[in-house]
Amino acid sequence: MQSRGGIAIYINDQFEFKVINLPMKLVQPEMAFIEVTVGKIKIAVGVLYRSPLIPYNKYSTIHENWV
């Protein structure tokens, strides 16, 4: 499948963050996760994009494994 775009997480320079590397490498869905430090609090932030070209049942199987 041809890549058509991408995902991104934009974060202000005032916040510390680190990339959360997932144990699995998937082409679809596209996703990225970071850990943001705000004061003494750490927050996980993520973005996930499911292309409309990917059947929902394929996506739902991946989702069920995470939850």
Secondary structure, DSSP 8 states (H G I E B T S, - for coil): ------------TTSEEEE---SS--SSSEEEEEEEEETTEEEEEEEEE--TTS-HHHHHHHHHHH-
